[in-house]
C-alpha cells in the first residue's frame, strides 16, 4: 500500500472515530479529535464542518457563524454548510438571511430535505405561513418523518387547526416518543376545548420526558368554551387544588420557555373576580422559577430629576389586531415635549400597515429577541421610566416578562381586561366610567382611574364601507329579524344562553347569528350547549356566520336589526366599530370592568335606553329594537349624532399622560 493510501485510510479511520465520539454526545472529546485531524490534514473539510456544528450545538452562535462563513467561502458548493449557516442565522433572529442561506443550499442540492425544513422554519418566523407549509410538505414527500409532520403542524396551526392536529397525530404515529409533537398535540387539543384528550396526551409527553412546563400546563388549564355554570365552579376549584399540589411538589425550573408555557387567558370569561387565583398562579411561577423576578440595574437607582418621561409600549399584537387599533393613537398623539415613546414588539413580528404606523409614530422601536433573558437585558438597557404592557395574559411572553422589574413604573390596562396577580405589576389603568366604587378589590395592582372617558383608546373612527353590502349579499339569515352577536365565542357565558332563549321565545321571527371565529370545535361546543338550553325547535333559528373582515364586517354590523353585546365580558373594539356604523347595541353591565365597557360608551354619548338592568330587560330592549323600526331609527340617529365623542378624543391621551406623570412623580 502506498504512503498516500495509508494516509487516506488513517484520515478516514480518525474521522470515523471522531464522528462516533460526537454522536455519543461527547462534544469536548469530539472537538479535540476533529481539531487533531485538522492539524494533521489541514484541508479536511468535514472535520472543519463538524467543529462548526459543535459550536452550534453549544449555542456559541458567533463562533459557529464565523466557522461556517469561512467554510462556505472556501467550499461554496457545500450545501450542508450553507444550511447549517442558515440555522445559526435563524437562532440569531436574522430570519431573512437564514432563508437566503437555505435557498443557497437548495440551489446546490435541490433534493435536500433538511434545507427545506430549515427554510420552512425561517419562512414561519417571517410570517410566511403558506411558504413554510409548502417547504415542509416538500420535505415530507422526500423524508416522511415525525420531525417533518411536527414542522408542518406549526405552519398550519393558525390557519388550519384540524390539519395541524392531523399532522401531529401522524408525527406521533411515526414516533410515539416525539416529545415536541406530543406537547404540541396536547396544546392544540386544549385550544380546541378537548381538554380530556389534551390531558391524556400531556400524560404521554410527561412519561417520555418529565417536563415541568407540561406538568404546569396540564394542571393549570381551563376550558376555552364554558360548558355550563357548574363547569366554571369545577374549573376554579380544580385550579385551586392543582396550584396547591404543584406548590407542594417543590418544582424548580431555571428558565421559562415561552413556547411551552401558556397563560390562563380563558379565566377572564368566567364572570368572576380573578384576583386570588391569578395571584396564586403568579406566586407558583415565581417560586418555581426565581429568575423571573430579575431587576434592571437602573430600577435600583433614584431617577434623575427633570427630562422627558420615557415610556415603553409593549405587546405582541401591535399590528392588525384589536391591540394595535387601541394602541396606535396613544403613541401617535403623546406629547413629545414631555414624553419619549419606545414601541417594543414581542416576537413573532408581523409587518402590516398598523405595525408600520406604530413604528413611525414612536420615537424608537425595538423588535425583542425570542429569549426572555435577552429581552430583559435589552429592555433594561433602555432605562425606561414607565413600561406599559398593552396586554398581559393573552400570550406567555409578555406575561412572564412582566414578572421582572424592568422600569420603576410598570402598568397594564384594558388590552386583556383582567388583573395579572404579578407583584411587579404596579398599576392597572382603568376609567371611572368603567369601575364601581368597590373595584379596587378586583385588582392585585393599584387601580388608577382615568376620568370621564367613554373608552380608554384614542380610536380612529372606522370608515363607512364603500360600497355597503346589503343583507342579501352577506352570509346571514335572509328571512325574519336578524339579531347579531359579533363577539368571540369564548365570550359566550352560560348566562347569555338565557338571553338568547328569551329573544327566540319572545320574537318568533328572530334569527340569532354568531360569528364562527377561533377553533372549529368551539362552534360545535356552543351549539351543543345552546341546544340543551333552547331545544331542537328554537336552535334552528341560531346560525354561525363565517368570519368577516374589514368593510365586510362593518357591513355585517349595519345589516343587523340589533347587535347583542355579551354579558360579563363586553366588546371594546367591536362595540366601537358597531357604534361607528350607528348600529344599536344592547348591553347588560356586570360588576367587573370587562363587563362595563359598552355602557360607558353609551353614557358618554348621553344614551341609556339600551343599557339593561337585568337579563329580562335585555331581552325586552333587544326585541323592541328589532321590531320597532321607528324606535330603532331614532336610536340610530341619536348614535350618529353623538358617537363622535368616542373617536379621536385627545382627552384620552391627556388622561394617560396625567397617569404617567403622577406615577413617576410618586417614585
Buried (B, 14 or more C-beta within 10 A) or exposed (E): EEEEEEEEEEBEEBBEEBBEBBEEEEBEEBBEBBBEBBEEBEEBBBBBBBBBBBBBBEEBBEBBBBBBBEBBEEBEEBBBBBBBBBBBBBBBBBBEBBBBBBBBBBEBBEEBBBBBBBBBBBBBBBBBBEBBBBBBBBBBEBEEBBBBBBBBBBBBBEEBBEBBBBBBBBBBEBBEEBBBBBBBBBBBBBBBBBBEBBBEBBBBBBEBEEBBBBBBBBBBBBBBBBBEBEBBEBBBEBBEEBBEEBBEEEBEBEEBBBBBBBBBBBBBBBBBBBBBBBBBBBBBBBBBBEBBBBEBEBBEEEBEEEEBBBBBBBBBBBBBBBBBBBBBBBBBBBEEEEBBBBBBBBBBBBEEEBBEBBBEBBBEBBBBBBBBEEBBBBBBEBBBBBBBBBBBBBBBBBBBBBBBBBBBBBBBBBBBBBBBBBBBBBBBBBBBBBBBEEBEEBBBBBBBBBEEBBBBBBBBBBEBBEEEBEBEEBEBBEEBBBBBBBBBBBBBBBBBBBBBBBBBEBBEEBBBBBBBBBBEBBBBBBBEBBEEBBEEEBBEBBBBBEEBEEBBBBBBBBBBBBBBBBBBBBBBBBBBBBBBBBBBBBBBBBBBBBBBBBBBBBBBBEBEBBBBEEBEEBBBBBBBBBBEEEBBEEBBEBBEEBBEBBBBBEBBBBBBBEBBBEBBEEE
